Amino acid sequence: MRHILIIGAGRSSSSLIRYLLEKSTSENLFITVADLSEKAIEKYNSQHSNIKGVVLDISNKKHRQQLISESDIVISMLPAFLHISIAKDCVKLNKNLVTASYISKEMRALDKEVRQKGLVFMNEIGLDPGIDHMSAMQIIDRIRDKGGKMLLFESFCGGLIAPESDTNLWNYKFTWNPRNVILAGQGGAAEFVQEGRYKYIPYHRLFRRTEFITIEGYGKFEVYANRNSLQYQSVYGLDEILTLYRGTIRRVGFSKAWNMFVQLGMTDDTYTIPNSEDLTYREFVNLFLAYSVTDSVELKLRYALKIDQDDLMWEKLEELDLFNKNKKIGIKNATPAKALQKILEDKWTLEPEDKDMIVMYHKFGFELDGKKQQIDSHMTLIGEDLEHTAMAKTVGLPVAIAALKILNKEIVKPGVQLPISKEVYEPILKELQENGIVFYEKEVPYLGYNPDNAYNPG
């Protein structure tokens, strides 16, 4: 049998494992799922004869390399910073590797050796990054093949709560790593190019610089800019493009409300709070407010944020139970960001009956035969349940499909890479469509750069 090693059995692995297990008999596969948590892998030891679970501490180099040496291909579903030790083992032991994470500098540095050994190290093959690359390049290449010139490319993605499970004023629940949500936008300003002009949004202004999109059947959404859109100019072959902008999708009103936490300093992750484990939620809020002998925490907060008590923003804060005098943070040496995460997890954790939703939206502006045109493309997906979420499906399925195609030598180009070549994206997108992940395209009037506004840019 052909052996596939999956390292990491977290939330995003469920659909990946199910897909490979369903293919295991016809494709002659044996799957080993390795994770530090015995609870996470125990079910795989009785689920099917073609799969087993193994407890693995990846710091145990001997055990790690033993499992990798016994496999024909390795899939790492670990957090991004843990991929590199797996990658170096795969180089040493001549094994192909698949990850859903952005290519790090350390991973990129392995490219020459990976190529020399004829190995495929496929990265950025999940949702975002992953499906966004493939669905974008399919249309960009089609436009170029017809002789068109790209003028505008905007790409947005969001992990949201499905409409039927949307039960709070924020229109949001955690459908992926909560910590990443809390820290979104930090670590550098958003950079992009718009109508030929370089644009920069510092973190403290990020959530007040939004734009709107409308998706048929699902209504209106807002987007805020991702950290650095410009890194994909050369990757996508868009060095001369007038507008390049990538962003995150939320329901309308989320960003304005989230900005309250940013302005207060509650998303800061750079220092720890003394005695944080004993702080009540109310005391945590009071940390960020001016001292007053007479004014209540509520009054001071409304004054600091300049909001009235009948404002919807105030209702959103009250809904989070921020002023509770009894609930405690309960985390030792917590940063403000960690404390805020604890408070939000109380309210935004998915209920057993909840379903999540993925929304992806692309805009392509181009000139063809002297005429400016635009194509909008979108994909929405509702999750099945708490295990097989839309997030798990859109992250895990492209990883699984790519791994099997590498194993079957349908993807053979060596090197550390992302899925932007036709050899990779065409068959994977075709199979994703067969699994319900479908993009719908629509031609719309071109709304991009207007030469008449060249001296009065936005």
N, C-alpha and C positions, 0 to 999 in steps of 0.2 A: 504493500500500500504506500501511497504518497502521504508524507507527514506534514501537517501544517501546525505551527506553534503560534498560539495567540497569547501574548503577554499582556495581562490587564483585563479584568472581567467587570469593569465598571458599567455605568449606565449606558454608554454608547456601544457596548459590545453585544447586546442581546440580539439585534437583527443580523449583525455580522455572523454570529455563531449559528443562528437558526438557518440562514441562507446556506452556509457551508455544510451544515449537518444534513439539510435536505438534498444536497448534491453529493453527499459522501459515498453513497452506494454506486451511483452512475459514474462518478468521477474517481472512484477508488481512493477515497481520502480517509485519513485518520487524523483527528483533531485533538490537540492537547491544549487545554486552557490553563494558564499559569497565573496565579495571583497570590499576593501576600495573605489575603483573607481566606481562611478555610471555609467560612460561611459562603463566600462568593462563588466557590468552585465545587462545593460538595454535591450539588444537584447533578453535575455532569458525570459523576461516577456511576450513576444508575439510570441515566437518561437514555443511552443508546450505546450499542457495542462499538460504534466508530468514534467515540469521544471519551476523554477522561479529563479530570481536573487534578491539578498538581499545585501544592503550596510552594511558592517561590519567593524568597527574599532576594531581590535582584542585586543586593550588595554581596551575596554569596557567589563569587565569581566562578567557582568550580561547578556548582549546580547549574548556574545560568548557562555556562558554556556547554555543559553536558546536554541540556535540553536543546540548545541551538544546534549542536552537532548532529543530533538525532533527527532533525527536521529537514524538509526540502525547501521550505520558505518560512519566513518569520513575519508575523504581524505584531507591531507594537502599538498597543492602545494605552500606553502609560502617559502621564503628563509629559509635555514636550521636553522639559529639561532632563528627563530620564532616558530619552531615546539614545543618547550618544554612546553610552556603554554597550547597549544592544547593537548599535550600528558598527562599532569597532569589532565586536565579536563576529558579526556577520561578514565583515571584510576578512578577518583572520581565518574564518571557517568556510569561506566561499559560499555564503547563503544570500539569496535575494531577500529584500526587506521592503515592507509596506507600512507607512504611517499616515495618519490623518492630519499631522501637525505642520505648521510653517517650517520651511527649511532654515535651520539655524546656521550661524557662521561655522560652528564646529562640524555640522553635518556637511555643509558645502565643501569644507576643507578635505573631505574624504573622496571627492568626486574623481580626481585623477586615478587613485588606486582602485576605486570601484569600476571605472571604465577599463582599466588595464586588466582587471580580472573578469570582465564581461558580465558584471552583475547589474541587476536592476534595483535601484533604491528609489521606489516611488513614494513621494511625500505629497502633502497637501491634496489628498484624495478623499476627503470627507465631505462635509457640507460647505462650510465657509471657513477655511479654504477647501475647494474641491469641486463640488457641483457648480459653484459660481464660475470657476475657471473654465470648466468644460462647456457649459451652456453658453458662456460669453464667446469663447474662441470658435465655437461652431458657427455662430452668426457672423462674427468678424471675418473669419476665413471665407465664408460664403460671399460676403460683400466684396472682399478683395478679389476673389476669383472672378467676379463679374466686372472687375475694373473700377470698383468704387473706392472712394477715398474717405477714411474715417474722420469725422469732425467732432463727434461727441460720444463719450461712453460713461454712463452712470450705472452703478450696480449697488443694490441694497439687499440686505438679508436680516431676518429677525426670527428668534425663537419666542413664540408667544403662547398665550392660552387660547384654546379653541373657543369660538363664540358660545357654545352650549355650556362651557365651564367657566365663563367670565363672570365672576360673582363679587368683585370688589371695585371700588371707585378708581383704582389705579389701572384697571383693565390689564392686570399683569400678575403672573405667578412665576416662580422659578421653574424653568423647564431644562436648565443645564446648570453648570457649576455656579452657585450663588456668588462665590468670591469674585469670579470674573465679571459678574454684573456690577457688583459694588465698585470695583476698580476700573470700570470701563472708561476709556478716554484719558487715563493718567499715564505718566511716563513720557510725555511728549505731546506737542500740539498737533492738531489735525492740519495736514498739508494737502493741497490739491490744486488743480488748475481749472479756471472757469473763464470761458470766452477769451482765451489767450492770456489771461492774467493769473499769476501765482497768488494763491490765497492761503491764509494762515489763521487758525482759530485756536487760541490758548484754552487750556482746560477750563478755566473759570468762566469762559463764554460759550463753551461747546454746546450746552443744553438749551441755549437761547438762540442758536443759529440753526434753525430747522427748516425743512421744506416738506411739502405734502405730496403724497401719491394716492391714487384711487385704484382699487382693484375690483373689477366687476364681481359682484356677488358677495364681497367682503367689506366694501365701504372704503372709508378714508383712513390713511395712516400718516404718521410723520416719520422723518428720518433725520438723524444727526450724523455728522461726518465721522468716519473712522480715522485712526491716527495718521496714517501716511498712505494716501492713494498713489503717490508718485512712484512708489517702488515697483509698480506694475507697468509703467510706461514702456520700458524696454522689453520686459517679459512678454507683453502682449503685442509688441511691435507698434506702439502708439506714440513714438517720440515727438511727432509733429502735431498731435491732436490738440484741438482748442480747449476742450473740456474733458477732464477726467476726474471722477468723483465717486468714492465708495462710502457707503454709510450703513448704519444700523436702523432697523425698522422697529417702531413702537406704535401703539395706539395713540391717537391725538390726545394731547394733554399730559402724557407721561413725562416728557422732557421738562416741561415747565415745573411740574411738581418735584421731579428728581433734583432740579437745580436748587431747591431749598436746602437739601442735604449738602450739596457742594458748597453753597455760600456759607453755611454754618460751620463747615469743616468736618462734618461727620464721616466723609469718605476718605479722610486722611489715614494712611497706613504707615506713617513714618515714625510714630512714637507710641509708647505704651502708656496706659492710664493707671496710676497707682491705685491699688485696692479695687481694681475693676470688677473682680468677682462678687464684691459686696454691693456694688452700685445698683440701685433700682433704675428702672427705665426712666423715671422722672428725674432722678439725680443725674443720669447720663445726659439728658437733654439740657439740664441746667448748667452743665460744664461749659457750654458754648455761649452762655448768655451773661449779660451784665449783672453785677451784684445789685440787689435792692432789698431794703429792709421791709418794704411794704408791698411791692408788686409780686404777683404770682408768677409761676413759671409760664403759664399760658399767656398772660398779659405781656411778659417780657419777650416771648417768642413771636407773638403777633406784631409787636413793635419792631423787633429785629428784622422780620421778614416783610414788614409793611403790608400785612394782609388783615382783612376784617374778619370778625367771627362768623359772618354769613357767607364768606368766600368759600368756593368749592375746595380751594387749596387747604383751608383749615379743616374741612370735613375729611379730606384725605389723611391729614396728620392724625386726627382723632381716631380714625378707623384703625390705625396701626397700634393703638393702645400705648402711645408714647408717654402718657402722663401717669401711667400706673405706678402707685406707691409701694406695691408689694412684689411685683415681678422683678427678679434680679438678672443682671447680665450673666453672672455665673461663669465667667471666663477669666482665668488669671492672666495678668499682664496683657490684656486685650488692647489692641489699637482701636481708635474710633471706628475704623472700617469694620473690624471684626465684631465690635459691639453692635454696630448698626445691622450687620448681617444677621446676628442672633435675633434681633428684634423683628426683622423682616421675615425671617424663616418661620417665626410664629404664625404669621398671617399669609405668607405667600407659598407655602409648601403645598404641593399638589395633593388633593384629597383622593381616596381610592377610586372614586368614580370619574375623576377629572381626565380630560384629554388635552394634549398640547397641539400646537399648530406651527408649521414652518411657512414663512412667506419669503419669496425671493423675487426680485424685480430688476430688470435691466432696461436701459434706454440706449439705443444705437442711432446716432445721427451721422449721416454720410452724404456724399455728393456722388451722383452717378449720372453720366450722360448730361452733365451741366445742370442737373436738378438736385436740390437739397431734399433729402427724404429722412424719415425716422421710423424705426421699428421699436415697439415696446414688447417686452416678453416677460411673462410672470409664471410662477409656480407656487401653488399652495398645497399643503398636505396636512391632514388631521391624523393624529396618533390613534392607535388601536386601544391601548390601555397604558397603565403605569410602567409596564415592562417594555412593551414594544411601542415606544413613543415615536412621534414623527421625527424628533431629534435623533433617536437611536437609529431609525430607519435611514434617514438621509446622511448620517455620518457613517453608519456601519455597512450599508449595502454597497456603495462605491468602493470601499476598502476591500470587501469580500470579492466583488466582481474582478477588481484589478488583480488581486492576489491569485485568483484562479486562472486568469488569462496569462499572467506571468508564468505560473506553473505549467500551463499548457503551451508555452512559447508562442502565444499570440501577441504578446508585448515583449519585444526582445531588445529594443534600443538600450544600451548600457548607460550607467551614470546615475548621479544624484539628480533627480528631476521632479517636476510637477506635471500634471496631466494636461498639457496644452497642445499636443500634437494630435493630428487626425487619427493616427494609429491607435492612440489611447482613448480619446474622448468619444469617437463615433460608436464603437461597439459598446462602451460602458453606458452612454446616454441611451442607446437603443434598448439595452436590458433594463435600465432604470425605468424607462417608459413602460415596459412590460410589467413592472412592479408598481405602477401607479404614480411614479414621480414624473409628471408630464408638464412641459412648458407650452404655454399658449402665446402665439405671436399676433401682433396687430400693427398694421401700418397706420401711422398718425401724422398730422402736419408737423414739419420740422420746427422745433421751438428753440433751437440753439442760437449760436452767435449771429448777430445782425450787424453788418458793417456800418449801418447808420448810427449805431450806438458806440462806435469805436472810440470816440473822444468823450464819452460819458459812461464809462464802464461801471458795472454794479460792484 
